[in-house]
Amino acid sequence: MTTPQVNPTRPSGGQTVQGTVTKLSGPKSVVVTASQRIRHPKYLKVIRRLTRLKAHDAASQCRQGDLVEIALCRPISRTKRWRIVRVIKPASAFQSSEASS
């Protein structure tokens, strides 16, 4: 019996979220901020909720400002339960050089 091949660039059928990298918190760790727009049940106003998720970046390819897709995975550390699947849109070179000044 053979084990199935796992492609690290594709999610394994679990939950995926898109968000922006807001912080590089370690050599292989990033903080991703995911926003969702919901309608308030009573006042019917559209509000935005932000969720900060810690994700594992095995290749250390993410930079601050990148738009990434993350997938739910096994617990990697005390707070990391997500992994980077792919970088959808990298941050522009102008934005990263401006932030470092």
N, C-alpha and C positions, 0 to 999 in steps of 0.2 A: 504494500500500500504506500503510495507516494503522498507527500504533503503538498498542499496547494501552494503555488508561487504567489507571493505577496508583492505587489508593485507599490513601492513607497511613495510614488507620486500621485496615486489615486486613493481616495478614501475607501475604506472597507465596508461601505454600506451604512456607516454610522452618521451621526449628526455632523453637519458642516456649517460653518459661519464665516461670513466675510467681514473684515474689519481693517483698521489702520494700525500699524505698529507705532506705538507712542513712546516706548522706552526699551532700550537694550539693557536688560537687567543682569546679564552675566555672559559668559562665553558662548553658551548655547541656549540662552533663555531670552525671550522677548515678552513684552506686555502688549496685547492687542486690545484696542478699544472697539467694540462693536456697538452700533447704535440701531435702535429700532423705533419706529414711529407707531404709536398706538392712539386710539381715540379714547378719551376719558369717558368712563361709563355714565357719569352723571351730567357733566358739563359739556360733553361732546366736542371738546377742543382737542385737536391733534397735538400730542406732546411727544417729546423725544426722550427716550431712556438710554443711558449709556451703561455698558457692561464691560468691565476690565477683566480680561482672561489672560492667564499666564500660559505661554506656549513654548514647546521645545523646537528649537531650530538646529537640527543636527548638522547642517552644512554651514551654519553661520552666514547665510546669504542675505538676510534681511537687514534693512537699514531703517532708521526712523523716518516715518512718512510713507512707507510702502503700503499698498493695498494688498492684503493677503487673504488666502482662504485657509482656514484651520479646521481640523477634524478632531472629534472626540476620540481619545485613546485610553489605554490603561494608565494608572497613576505612575508618573515618572518621578515625582518628588512630592513633598508635602502639599504643594499648591499647584503643581503643573499636571493638568489632565488633558491638554490639547497639544497637537503637533501641527507644524506648518506643512500644508499640502503643496501649495504653489504660491508664487508671487504673481498676482494678477497685473498690477501696475507698479513699477518701481518709482520711487521718489525721484523728482527731477534733480539734476546736478546743481542747479541754481538754488533750489530750496535747501539742500544739505549743506552747501557752502555758506549760505546765509545764516543757517542755524548755528554753525560752529563759530561764527564771528562774535 
